[in-house]
Amino acid sequence: MPRNHAWAPKQWQLSMLKGEHRLTTTRPLQASLSDTGPEMNDGDDISFAPSTERDNYVTERDTAEQANLLAATTTATGSIELQQEISNSFLQYALSIILGRAIPDARDGLKPVHRRILYAMDQLSLVPTGTHRKCARVVGEVLGKFHPHGDMAVYDALVRLAQDFSTNHPLIDGHGNFGSIDADPAAAMRYTECKLTPLSQAALLQDLNEDTVEYIANFDGNEKEPTVLPARLPVLLINGASGIAVGMATNVPPHNLKEILAACSALVTARQKQQTVTDKKLLQLVPAPDFPTGAFILGTSGAEQLYSTGNGGIVMRATTEIENVVVGKKGQSRNAIIIKELPYQVNKAALLEKIAALVNDKKLDGIADLRDESDRDGIRVVIELKRDAVAAVVLNNLYKKTSLQSTFSGNFLALMSNGDGATSSLVPQRFTLRQALDCFLDFRFSTIRKKSKFQLSKVESRLHIVEGLLLALAKVDEVIKIVRSSPDPKVAKEKVKQMLGATEEQTESILRLQLGQLTRLNKGKLDEEKSDLLASQSELKNLLDVDNAVYDVMKGEFKELSTKFGVERKSRIMIEDDGELSEMDLIRNSRSVIVVLRSGYIKRMPLGTFESQGRGTKGKRGAFDGGTGEQGDEIAHCFTCNDHDTLLMVTQNGIAHGIRAYQIPIGSRTAKGQAIPSVLPLGAADTITAVLRISEFVEDVYLVLATEHGFIKRTPVSAFGNMTGRGLTIATLEEGDSLKWCQLCTDNGSILLGTKKGMATRFAASEIRPTGRTSRGVQAMKLREGDSIADMNVLGCEKNTKGPMSDARDFVLAVTAQGFGKRIPRSDFRIQHRGGKGVVAIKFKKNTTDQVCALAAARESDEILLITAKGIIVRQQVSQIPAQSRTATGVLVQRLDDGDYITTVSRVPEYEETDNDAT
């Protein structure tokens, strides 16, 4: 019930009116209420109509007037209907909450309490260049002058404006404990201090004293407060807002300042050209929200729905990495999931409690330990995994069962003007992204016009005075004579006014001149000032008359603010394959080097990291060594590829996993890389034994697989088109055997196999009958005792044959583990039948234990990478390696340190950039 109603003791009665039961209460009415309004009879309906015919909504003032009419409506016995009374009182309460507390204004993006806090701080001169003041002083100022509510309501609002994990650009610079992402409360207001940030000063309060906004009386009529702040930024979208009113709520996510201002500039340019920015272009400029806590945004479909309808869900996922951490006193290592960024508004402490509860209830397997190592530098939550746990599986379960993956339910609702933009015309309205930007641009346009009008009046007033002073200086002797001969200032004022034909204001300014100002130099300054004032007057009139001039000012403001306050996007977008914009469209198809360590780490490096070097040099370190030289730190695979290539990674058990090259994390030359289980769903005992890069899946192309014991098989590439997260079985192996090599070939190609003891055989690929994924294969070569396959290569078809594999290479490059190598003409390896012992490919130096590590096809124009067990990489031209016969021992191609040896030789692929490669 309204608080101003003086209720008497209630006497409830049940009256029969028009055959209906109505519960009424009898009470005496206030004279002020009963004397106002038209005379009404019992049972008459009171309609809540707008105040004018033009308005199609009910304002707070309309509701108050209708409430008075309702309170004055009495029956013949002096009773008032309880149903109508409750309805009226509830409407008043609802409108008070909607218009005065919970819903932000779309123009400056602030709720009344936030606006009053910033205005009070501005009045207290808590500028960014000044010192901090106690928050209790600010809260007291707001309560005493503008906001008659509880002190904690004001302080909580002030605290949120200072939290960098709640808003992208805090409007208050806090000093002290202002809470944390663990939902820890802020310290008491008597301990904390605050002042305005540069952004709030420049973007919200800068034009406040230039008659840009309206002022209204405060709650007691002793102070004035602005109805809205002259915002230069769409703060509602940049910092977001949330609020729950009566029957409605708002939840606007924060956005990136640069992207929002770019969209504003595009809309302003379209207005200048009388064009329209398409929805697609707008979504390209603002693809999704940007949360202050970072993390990932999964797809753009939710954002598109939110921007087009005003309601939609944004799926967020935490940023995680897989690291190898040392645990226990013995220094044992195990995989661990490291959480570095959380979704927006996720309570870290509650998240850890949830994970611990799931582990204790045995609803989440694979976790050995959980700890929080976060500090002032950022979030770091360590989830240690059990030795037999698959990191990808545990992570997927965390996404499903905890708030590591959550949805932000956006609801665009704000107070918007319904026509003239007056405060009394504000109504809650659901809006789209375009409507929010248009609302702000219209407001900023009118603000600049009001500012220009105010400045023009100041300029014209000063110009009027300057013109009067110039009149006086032109007749300075006569003015002095009149002043000296006049009996009093009043007479002097009238005589000077008549002589010069000046106005009242000009005459007063002339008589206030000092004798020292009546010089020729001062006249020159006045002439210069008049010229500047005339130029300003012309510019300001142009702003008042020409719309495009105002739009140019707006674009200049946006560019200035974007340069000064803009930051890069924090929330990264994982683009879905929606047919419009794929992830590959955003990634350049650059050439990279992929390195896989035997210890289970993988990384990607730009090829430009290794410039071409001469034969016989030591090379550069290309992988982490740790100073141990242990076998676990040796390089197992190193090859070059294009970032758009599909990498088929094969384990020793015959399981293949597919991944794009750009999905492998980038690492420096000396970095160890990232644990393979964080990239692929591999078990603890799985090892990557072969990696194949596939640029495209074409018809009539086969996958040739070879094992260490000499078995070989051929399977169509189409059988691997639908790779799953668990991988696919590509070969059945005998006990003790392992799958080591994987290459592409056609029916026209030939296959070259080389053994560690220097033997080689070449046979036609057509001799291998194509089989299914799970077959074992056939014997490729007879091996001598103690010998095993060292390398397998597809030589391609002859030069006069056309087809997808027709890039025949002229030489076979043989490289040994101790750094010797040579080029052998391909013609020296004649095609034989499958299953033979082969011929000699290379001989070794005497009294050495050298063995073949690579036997690869190459051209003279090719470049190769030589990689050693300790991570040293040399990049050199094949033409620098001399051509020799099969029985020669070769030359030194890489100088090795003691205990080091060559493990891998990789050919640098030719770079082909497509037209749609993103830069």
MIVEXGU-636946 format. One line per 2 residues: number of its first residue (from 1); for each residue x, y, z of C-alpha. Coordinates in steps of 0.05 Angstrom, whole numbers. Layout:
NUM> X Y Z | ...
! end
This chain:
1> 0 0 0 | 24 72 -10
3> 60 97 51 | 24 164 51
5> -44 132 64 | -66 141 136
7> -100 75 151 | -151 69 206
9> -165 2 242 | -190 -44 187
11> -260 -71 187 | -265 -124 134
13> -332 -137 102 | -358 -179 45
15> -404 -139 1 | -446 -162 -58
17> -438 -118 -118 | -469 -136 -184
19> -473 -209 -163 | -398 -214 -150
21> -361 -223 -85 | -312 -166 -71
23> -267 -158 -10 | -266 -85 11
25> -240 -47 71 | -273 12 104
27> -227 70 124 | -230 146 129
29> -199 181 69 | -150 238 70
31> -181 305 55 | -127 321 4
33> -144 258 -35 | -219 263 -29
35> -219 334 -52 | -181 320 -116
37> -204 288 -180 | -272 281 -213
39> -330 253 -174 | -336 179 -186
41> -387 126 -167 | -376 59 -134
43> -359 6 -185 | -334 54 -239
45> -272 30 -276 | -209 71 -273
47> -168 66 -337 | -93 75 -336
49> -88 118 -398 | -27 155 -425
51> -20 229 -410 | -24 248 -484
53> -54 217 -545 | 14 214 -578
55> 45 170 -524 | 30 96 -527
57> 58 80 -458 | 43 96 -385
59> 94 139 -348 | 108 140 -274
61> 72 207 -268 | 11 179 -303
63> 9 122 -254 | 15 169 -194
65> -43 211 -220 | -86 150 -231
67> -68 127 -160 | -95 192 -131
69> -159 183 -171 | -165 112 -147
71> -154 132 -74 | -209 185 -82
73> -258 135 -109 | -305 116 -53
75> -370 80 -47 | -431 109 -15
77> -408 81 52 | -337 110 45
79> -302 44 26 | -247 31 -26
81> -240 -32 -67 | -181 -73 -43
83> -168 -105 -111 | -159 -38 -145
85> -119 -11 -87 | -70 -69 -88
87> -64 -65 -164 | -50 10 -161
89> 1 4 -105 | 37 -53 -140
91> 41 -13 -205 | 72 45 -168
93> 123 -2 -135 | 138 -37 -201
95> 149 28 -239 | 193 55 -183
97> 237 -6 -187 | 239 -7 -263
99> 251 67 -275 | 290 85 -212
101> 333 26 -192 | 342 -39 -231
103> 341 -24 -306 | 398 17 -338
105> 388 75 -386 | 408 56 -457
107> 439 125 -469 | 494 125 -417
109> 488 52 -397 | 481 68 -323
111> 430 55 -269 | 410 114 -225
113> 454 92 -167 | 515 86 -213
115> 501 154 -245 | 494 186 -176
117> 559 156 -152 | 599 182 -211
119> 566 250 -208 | 580 256 -133
121> 653 236 -144 | 658 289 -198
123> 629 341 -151 | 680 320 -99
125> 736 330 -151 | 760 258 -145
127> 793 265 -213 | 841 212 -241
129> 901 258 -230 | 882 270 -157
131> 888 228 -95 | 843 173 -71
133> 789 188 -19 | 754 142 30
135> 695 105 -1 | 655 122 62
137> 660 196 42 | 632 181 -27
139> 576 137 0 | 556 191 50
141> 555 243 -5 | 510 199 -48
143> 463 181 8 | 456 252 35
145> 444 286 -31 | 418 238 -84
147> 402 167 -65 | 357 157 -4
149> 369 82 5 | 414 37 46
151> 489 51 50 | 507 -20 30
153> 466 -15 -34 | 508 45 -54
155> 574 15 -32 | 561 -51 -68
157> 546 -12 -132 | 611 28 -122
159> 651 -36 -112 | 626 -67 -176
161> 646 -5 -216 | 717 -16 -191
163> 724 -92 -204 | 765 -108 -266
165> 736 -179 -267 | 665 -153 -271
167> 673 -99 -324 | 720 -91 -383
169> 735 -18 -366 | 725 -1 -291
171> 696 68 -281 | 725 75 -211
173> 798 67 -191 | 795 28 -126
175> 850 27 -74 | 845 -31 -25
177> 806 -96 -23 | 748 -93 -72
179> 732 -167 -73 | 757 -224 -117
181> 735 -275 -168 | 725 -323 -110
183> 665 -281 -88 | 704 -254 -29
185> 670 -191 -3 | 703 -123 -7
187> 732 -91 55 | 689 -43 95
189> 680 25 63 | 720 58 119
191> 782 21 95 | 777 26 19
193> 791 88 -24 | 770 108 -93
195> 774 160 -148 | 750 165 -220
197> 786 129 -276 | 810 166 -339
199> 757 132 -380 | 699 153 -336
201> 725 224 -336 | 735 227 -411
203> 676 186 -434 | 620 203 -384
205> 634 268 -346 | 674 312 -394
207> 615 350 -424 | 573 352 -361
209> 579 427 -349 | 563 449 -420
211> 487 445 -417 | 487 378 -452
213> 437 342 -406 | 377 361 -364
215> 380 368 -288 | 324 352 -240
217> 315 365 -166 | 338 312 -118
219> 292 277 -68 | 289 336 -19
221> 292 392 -71 | 357 421 -44
223> 404 394 -98 | 404 383 -173
225> 425 319 -207 | 431 300 -281
227> 379 255 -312 | 432 223 -355
229> 507 232 -365 | 533 258 -432
231> 566 192 -452 | 615 191 -509
233> 617 115 -508 | 561 62 -510
235> 577 41 -439 | 517 -6 -436
237> 549 -52 -488 | 621 -41 -468
239> 614 -56 -394 | 549 -94 -395
241> 494 -91 -343 | 449 -137 -302
243> 387 -124 -261 | 323 -156 -237
245> 261 -113 -234 | 187 -130 -225
247> 165 -175 -282 | 227 -162 -324
249> 303 -169 -321 | 363 -148 -361
251> 430 -183 -372 | 475 -148 -423
253> 545 -179 -433 | 607 -135 -438
255> 639 -123 -506 | 705 -101 -535
257> 712 -26 -538 | 749 -26 -604
259> 697 -70 -638 | 638 -30 -612
261> 669 37 -634 | 685 7 -702
263> 612 -12 -709 | 592 59 -687
265> 638 90 -739 | 610 44 -793
267> 538 64 -775 | 556 138 -774
269> 590 132 -843 | 528 97 -869
271> 485 154 -843 | 529 204 -879
273> 523 167 -944 | 449 151 -931
275> 464 77 -935 | 452 18 -889
277> 501 -27 -854 | 480 -99 -866
279> 470 -147 -809 | 528 -190 -836
281> 575 -131 -835 | 553 -112 -765
283> 566 -183 -740 | 634 -182 -772
285> 651 -118 -733 | 621 -145 -668
287> 625 -221 -674 | 612 -236 -600
289> 617 -207 -530 | 685 -198 -498
291> 687 -218 -425 | 737 -188 -376
293> 757 -257 -351 | 777 -280 -420
295> 765 -355 -435 | 736 -382 -499
297> 669 -368 -533 | 644 -429 -571
299> 615 -408 -637 | 578 -346 -658
301> 507 -373 -666 | 487 -353 -595
303> 515 -283 -605 | 479 -276 -672
305> 413 -295 -639 | 425 -247 -582
307> 442 -190 -629 | 383 -201 -675
309> 328 -217 -624 | 353 -189 -558
311> 354 -257 -526 | 406 -313 -533
313> 458 -356 -498 | 534 -348 -504
315> 571 -413 -490 | 636 -401 -454
317> 693 -449 -439 | 753 -442 -392
319> 823 -435 -420 | 863 -498 -403
321> 930 -528 -418 | 961 -596 -406
323> 1028 -593 -370 | 1076 -645 -343
325> 1086 -629 -269 | 1134 -659 -219
327> 1102 -690 -158 | 1127 -727 -96
329> 1194 -729 -63 | 1223 -774 -117
331> 1210 -722 -171 | 1162 -764 -211
333> 1123 -729 -266 | 1051 -735 -288
335> 1002 -698 -332 | 961 -642 -302
337> 905 -598 -329 | 921 -524 -316
339> 862 -476 -315 | 885 -406 -333
341> 820 -369 -349 | 749 -380 -325
343> 683 -364 -358 | 651 -298 -339
345> 618 -295 -270 | 643 -364 -250
347> 662 -368 -176 | 731 -401 -173
349> 724 -425 -101 | 655 -455 -115
351> 684 -489 -178 | 739 -522 -138
353> 689 -546 -86 | 646 -575 -141
355> 704 -613 -173 | 726 -640 -105
357> 655 -662 -90 | 649 -698 -157
359> 715 -734 -145 | 696 -754 -74
361> 629 -780 -98 | 665 -819 -153
363> 626 -783 -207 | 690 -758 -238
365> 749 -805 -250 | 821 -794 -268
367> 838 -737 -219 | 893 -749 -168
369> 899 -680 -136 | 869 -610 -140
371> 901 -546 -117 | 895 -471 -128
373> 961 -436 -145 | 929 -369 -166
375> 963 -304 -146 | 961 -231 -165
377> 989 -247 -233 | 930 -290 -254
379> 891 -354 -245 | 926 -421 -242
381> 886 -481 -219 | 925 -547 -222
383> 886 -612 -232 | 935 -670 -228
385> 915 -732 -267 | 925 -805 -251
387> 976 -841 -292 | 926 -881 -332
389> 879 -822 -344 | 868 -792 -413
391> 872 -717 -406 | 821 -703 -462
393> 769 -749 -430 | 777 -718 -361
395> 773 -648 -390 | 709 -665 -429
397> 678 -691 -365 | 697 -627 -329
399> 664 -586 -384 | 601 -627 -378
401> 594 -631 -303 | 622 -566 -278
403> 620 -492 -295 | 685 -497 -334
405> 637 -492 -392 | 576 -449 -378
407> 526 -407 -416 | 515 -332 -408
409> 441 -320 -417 | 437 -253 -450
411> 374 -210 -447 | 377 -141 -480
413> 330 -96 -440 | 340 -23 -422
415> 304 43 -414 | 296 76 -481
417> 261 140 -502 | 197 133 -542
419> 203 192 -588 | 226 258 -558
421> 280 229 -512 | 254 264 -449
423> 263 230 -383 | 189 223 -372
425> 185 185 -437 | 232 129 -417
427> 202 60 -422 | 233 -9 -413
429> 244 -39 -481 | 278 -101 -510
431> 329 -82 -563 | 376 -111 -614
433> 449 -94 -624 | 432 -46 -680
435> 379 -12 -638 | 426 -3 -580
437> 479 29 -624 | 428 73 -659
439> 400 96 -592 | 469 116 -569
441> 486 150 -635 | 421 191 -633
443> 436 211 -561 | 507 230 -577
445> 484 270 -638 | 436 310 -595
447> 488 319 -541 | 539 349 -590
449> 484 395 -617 | 468 419 -546
451> 542 427 -530 | 552 466 -594
453> 493 511 -577 | 521 524 -508
455> 590 539 -535 | 562 583 -589
457> 526 626 -538 | 591 633 -499
459> 629 650 -562 | 578 701 -585
461> 575 732 -516 | 651 740 -515
463> 652 764 -587 | 601 817 -568
465> 646 841 -512 | 709 841 -556
467> 674 883 -609 | 655 933 -555
469> 727 936 -530 | 752 948 -600
471> 702 1006 -607 | 729 1036 -543
473> 802 1028 -564 | 786 1063 -630
475> 763 1124 -590 | 803 1115 -528
477> 817 1190 -517 | 744 1208 -520
479> 726 1151 -472 | 779 1174 -422
481> 756 1246 -428 | 683 1226 -414
483> 703 1184 -355 | 745 1239 -324
485> 692 1292 -333 | 634 1250 -308
487> 612 1261 -236 | 597 1187 -223
489> 602 1119 -258 | 529 1119 -277
491> 535 1183 -316 | 599 1159 -348
493> 566 1095 -368 | 508 1130 -403
495> 554 1180 -439 | 601 1125 -464
497> 542 1083 -486 | 513 1140 -526
499> 579 1161 -557 | 599 1091 -580
501> 530 1063 -593 | 548 1004 -550
503> 503 957 -511 | 496 952 -436
505> 543 892 -431 | 595 924 -477
507> 594 989 -437 | 604 953 -371
509> 664 915 -399 | 693 980 -426
511> 689 1015 -359 | 722 955 -325
513> 784 964 -369 | 849 985 -335
515> 894 1039 -364 | 949 988 -377
517> 902 952 -425 | 892 1013 -469
519> 953 999 -512 | 966 983 -584
521> 990 914 -565 | 926 899 -529
523> 888 921 -592 | 927 869 -632
525> 909 815 -582 | 836 834 -586
527> 837 832 -662 | 868 763 -660
529> 817 740 -608 | 761 767 -651
531> 787 728 -711 | 790 664 -670
533> 720 676 -643 | 692 687 -712
535> 724 622 -736 | 695 585 -675
537> 627 617 -687 | 627 593 -759
539> 648 523 -739 | 595 518 -685
541> 541 544 -731 | 562 492 -781
543> 553 439 -728 | 483 465 -713
545> 463 468 -786 | 498 410 -820
547> 487 338 -797 | 549 311 -831
549> 592 359 -792 | 566 329 -727
551> 578 259 -754 | 650 278 -770
553> 659 300 -698 | 629 235 -673
555> 677 193 -716 | 735 234 -690
557> 714 221 -619 | 707 147 -632
559> 776 143 -663 | 807 182 -606
561> 775 140 -551 | 790 75 -588
563> 864 93 -593 | 868 116 -521
565> 827 63 -485 | 820 5 -534
567> 850 -62 -518 | 855 -128 -555
569> 799 -179 -547 | 806 -222 -485
571> 755 -276 -501 | 777 -317 -560
573> 724 -343 -607 | 724 -416 -629
575> 689 -410 -696 | 639 -464 -713
577> 634 -494 -782 | 570 -457 -799
579> 582 -450 -874 | 595 -375 -869
581> 660 -366 -831 | 704 -425 -815
583> 764 -427 -770 | 810 -438 -829
585> 785 -373 -860 | 819 -336 -802
587> 886 -372 -805 | 941 -360 -856
589> 966 -422 -892 | 1038 -412 -870
591> 1094 -463 -870 | 1113 -493 -803
593> 1158 -544 -771 | 1125 -597 -726
595> 1169 -629 -673 | 1149 -690 -632
597> 1192 -712 -574 | 1198 -783 -549
599> 1177 -759 -480 | 1108 -743 -507
601> 1111 -669 -524 | 1093 -634 -589
603> 1101 -563 -615 | 1096 -522 -679
605> 1148 -471 -701 | 1147 -423 -761
607> 1194 -447 -815 | 1226 -379 -816
609> 1257 -396 -749 | 1310 -435 -787
611> 1346 -400 -843 | 1383 -441 -895
613> 1455 -461 -876 | 1514 -492 -909
615> 1533 -566 -909 | 1573 -588 -849
617> 1549 -535 -799 | 1524 -551 -729
619> 1456 -519 -736 | 1408 -488 -686
621> 1374 -518 -626 | 1303 -535 -646
623> 1278 -569 -583 | 1285 -569 -507
625> 1344 -609 -482 | 1342 -594 -408
627> 1416 -607 -404 | 1404 -680 -390
629> 1411 -713 -458 | 1363 -767 -436
631> 1327 -809 -487 | 1260 -779 -466
633> 1282 -712 -492 | 1302 -738 -561
635> 1264 -717 -623 | 1221 -773 -649
637> 1191 -737 -709 | 1205 -671 -743
639> 1174 -651 -809 | 1149 -590 -846
641> 1079 -576 -869 | 1029 -521 -885
643> 984 -498 -829 | 921 -520 -866
645> 946 -591 -875 | 913 -649 -840
647> 963 -688 -798 | 950 -763 -791
649> 985 -784 -727 | 995 -859 -720
651> 1012 -895 -655 | 1054 -957 -648
653> 990 -998 -637 | 962 -980 -705
655> 912 -925 -683 | 908 -862 -725
657> 885 -793 -701 | 872 -733 -746
659> 886 -660 -729 | 897 -595 -767
661> 968 -569 -765 | 947 -500 -738
663> 913 -534 -679 | 982 -554 -652
665> 1006 -501 -603 | 1064 -457 -625
667> 1129 -461 -585 | 1197 -429 -587
669> 1259 -464 -612 | 1282 -482 -542
671> 1213 -497 -513 | 1193 -568 -496
673> 1124 -560 -526 | 1057 -583 -500
675> 1039 -652 -476 | 1009 -694 -532
677> 950 -716 -489 | 927 -644 -487
679> 924 -644 -563 | 902 -715 -578
681> 864 -766 -535 | 923 -812 -524
683> 935 -860 -466 | 996 -860 -422
685> 1027 -919 -460 | 1013 -892 -530
687> 1071 -865 -572 | 1068 -828 -638
689> 1109 -870 -687 | 1089 -840 -754
691> 1060 -774 -776 | 1033 -760 -846
693> 1012 -693 -873 | 953 -693 -922
695> 938 -630 -960 | 874 -656 -991
697> 834 -720 -995 | 831 -740 -1069
699> 806 -802 -1105 | 851 -860 -1125
701> 902 -843 -1070 | 923 -896 -1020
703> 956 -898 -952 | 1018 -942 -950
705> 1035 -968 -880 | 1099 -1004 -861
707> 1120 -1037 -796 | 1187 -1046 -763
709> 1187 -1121 -779 | 1177 -1109 -854
711> 1102 -1116 -864 | 1067 -1068 -911
713> 996 -1053 -932 | 957 -1006 -977
715> 889 -976 -957 | 847 -922 -993
717> 851 -853 -961 | 775 -848 -965
719> 772 -899 -908 | 800 -846 -861
721> 753 -789 -881 | 711 -793 -818
723> 761 -790 -761 | 732 -793 -691
725> 758 -766 -626 | 779 -836 -605
727> 817 -848 -670 | 812 -904 -721
729> 847 -971 -725 | 889 -972 -789
731> 928 -1037 -781 | 929 -1102 -742
733> 999 -1118 -715 | 1035 -1180 -693
735> 1061 -1185 -622 | 1125 -1145 -615
737> 1116 -1108 -681 | 1100 -1034 -685
739> 1074 -988 -740 | 1129 -938 -759
741> 1116 -908 -828 | 1057 -878 -864
743> 1058 -849 -935 | 1011 -831 -993
745> 1016 -865 -1061 | 977 -882 -1124
747> 976 -944 -1169 | 1030 -911 -1212
749> 1079 -901 -1156 | 1136 -943 -1129
751> 1157 -958 -1058 | 1228 -954 -1032
753> 1246 -990 -967 | 1313 -982 -932
755> 1342 -1020 -874 | 1387 -996 -818
757> 1445 -1037 -845 | 1444 -1002 -912
759> 1402 -1047 -956 | 1345 -1022 -1000
761> 1291 -1049 -1045 | 1243 -1016 -1093
763> 1179 -1047 -1121 | 1115 -1022 -1154
765> 1058 -1000 -1108 | 1010 -1040 -1151
767> 1042 -1104 -1123 | 1007 -1089 -1057
769> 934 -1107 -1061 | 889 -1053 -1028
771> 859 -1078 -963 | 814 -1052 -908
773> 834 -1012 -847 | 841 -1071 -799
775> 883 -1118 -844 | 955 -1137 -825
777> 988 -1130 -893 | 1041 -1172 -930
779> 1116 -1182 -925 | 1152 -1125 -961
781> 1225 -1146 -955 | 1268 -1203 -929
783> 1311 -1177 -872 | 1378 -1204 -850
785> 1387 -1226 -779 | 1390 -1166 -732
787> 1368 -1118 -787 | 1303 -1077 -787
789> 1268 -1026 -830 | 1299 -956 -825
791> 1256 -916 -872 | 1200 -922 -923
793> 1187 -874 -981 | 1140 -868 -1040
795> 1180 -846 -1101 | 1120 -827 -1143
797> 1110 -843 -1216 | 1153 -828 -1276
799> 1158 -758 -1304 | 1116 -773 -1366
801> 1058 -798 -1323 | 1003 -750 -1302
803> 964 -757 -1238 | 958 -733 -1167
805> 1026 -763 -1148 | 1064 -746 -1212
807> 1118 -702 -1178 | 1175 -751 -1191
809> 1239 -736 -1154 | 1306 -749 -1187
811> 1348 -771 -1127 | 1345 -814 -1065
813> 1377 -780 -1005 | 1412 -827 -957
815> 1433 -800 -888 | 1465 -839 -831
817> 1459 -828 -756 | 1531 -803 -751
819> 1519 -747 -800 | 1541 -775 -867
821> 1498 -769 -928 | 1495 -771 -1004
823> 1449 -765 -1064 | 1437 -828 -1104
825> 1405 -825 -1173 | 1337 -857 -1170
827> 1353 -898 -1231 | 1405 -937 -1190
829> 1347 -970 -1153 | 1313 -1012 -1206
831> 1243 -1037 -1194 | 1242 -1108 -1166
833> 1188 -1154 -1141 | 1163 -1147 -1071
835> 1195 -1193 -1019 | 1267 -1191 -1042
837> 1330 -1177 -1002 | 1345 -1113 -1040
839> 1412 -1080 -1060 | 1465 -1040 -1023
841> 1444 -968 -1014 | 1503 -941 -974
843> 1566 -967 -941 | 1591 -943 -874
845> 1659 -920 -850 | 1702 -975 -822
847> 1705 -988 -748 | 1640 -951 -735
849> 1571 -971 -711 | 1536 -924 -759
851> 1468 -941 -788 | 1418 -911 -837
853> 1368 -863 -807 | 1335 -836 -870
855> 1326 -857 -943 | 1283 -804 -976
857> 1266 -780 -1046 | 1289 -710 -1063
859> 1304 -660 -1119 | 1365 -615 -1124
861> 1320 -554 -1112 | 1291 -582 -1048
863> 1309 -560 -978 | 1314 -609 -919
865> 1317 -605 -844 | 1367 -650 -807
867> 1346 -662 -735 | 1389 -693 -681
869> 1369 -729 -617 | 1389 -668 -575
871> 1344 -622 -616 | 1396 -590 -661
873> 1365 -572 -729 | 1401 -555 -794
875> 1365 -529 -855 | 1403 -537 -920
877> 1396 -545 -995 | 1397 -615 -1024
879> 1441 -589 -1080 | 1497 -579 -1029
881> 1500 -654 -1017 | 1540 -688 -1073
883> 1512 -744 -1116 | 1548 -811 -1108
885> 1538 -884 -1125 | 1501 -934 -1082
887> 1566 -963 -1053 | 1597 -897 -1032
889> 1600 -876 -958 | 1577 -804 -970
891> 1602 -738 -941 | 1592 -704 -874
893> 1527 -665 -878 | 1522 -645 -805
895> 1574 -638 -751 | 1551 -671 -686
897> 1568 -663 -613 | 1593 -721 -573
899> 1537 -770 -558 | 1490 -738 -608
901> 1463 -769 -672 | 1414 -754 -728
903> 1344 -782 -717 | 1301 -750 -772
905> 1307 -719 -841 | 1248 -678 -865
907> 1237 -645 -932 | 1211 -573 -931
909> 1145 -571 -970 | 1132 -523 -1026
911> 1089 -464 -1004 | 1024 -453 -1039
913> 980 -398 -1012 | 907 -397 -1035
915> 867 -335 -1051 | 824 -341 -988
917> 882 -348 -939 | 872 -299 -882
919> 928 -253 -865
! end
